[in-house]
Amino acid sequence: MSAPVVVGFNVHFKMINLSLHRYRVLRGSAGSGKSVNLAQDYILKLGDPKYEGANLLCVRKVNETNRNSTYAELVGAINRIYGDRAEEYWEVLRSPLMIRSRVTGNEIIFRGMNDVRDREKVKSITFTKGKLVWIWVEEATELQESDVDILDDRLREVLLNPNLYYQITFRSLSALIRCQHLIGLRESTSIIQARTS
């Protein structure tokens, strides 16, 4: 069921897409393509059998705002990459928001960090196949340091697939700076300044 896929990427994102660091930070102005890049990168990886067992959590402060941001970007990436054959390769659910690769079984789920109840839900996430290995924090400036601590703590345990690695991607450098404990780990952080050309 695997189809050859050719996707256009902004060349400025190449290094960040290849990064295996625990923390990735994309920064740049509106329209620089940060979210488009992240969505395409995750869809290509989650649909690739090489990354079987990987699952993605998309986080915003208020869960409902994922619908018009991370979810919309990921569905758009699926449609750009797979075109008319998107439904053969991806299952896209609207309620609750969830995306699953029909090739690998890898899943994408969406959560908020708005209150204690939301944070508790994040602490108890499980997947039908594989583990939570990647987290995309959109509009990271909305989160508190304690929110990031909870997310960071979710990425643990031994990964059986040698191609997998734990990683949190922030779409804002200022959010990372607010989390002082991450600043001390600069050698585990990739920071890319996004450009539009």
Secondary structure as UniProt FT lines:
FT   HELIX           11..13
FT   HELIX           14..18
FT   STRAND          23..27
FT   TURN            30..31
FT   HELIX           34..46
FT   HELIX           49..51
FT   TURN            52..53
FT   STRAND          54..60
FT   HELIX           63..66
FT   TURN            67..69
FT   HELIX           70..82
FT   HELIX           83..85
FT   HELIX           86..89
FT   STRAND          90..94
FT   TURN            95..96
FT   STRAND          97..101
FT   TURN            102..104
FT   STRAND          107..112
FT   HELIX           116..123
FT   STRAND          131..137
FT   TURN            138..139
FT   HELIX           140..142
FT   HELIX           145..154
FT   TURN            162..163
FT   STRAND          167..170
FT   HELIX           173..178
FT   HELIX           180..183
FT   TURN            184..185
FT   HELIX           186..188
FT   STRAND          189..193
//
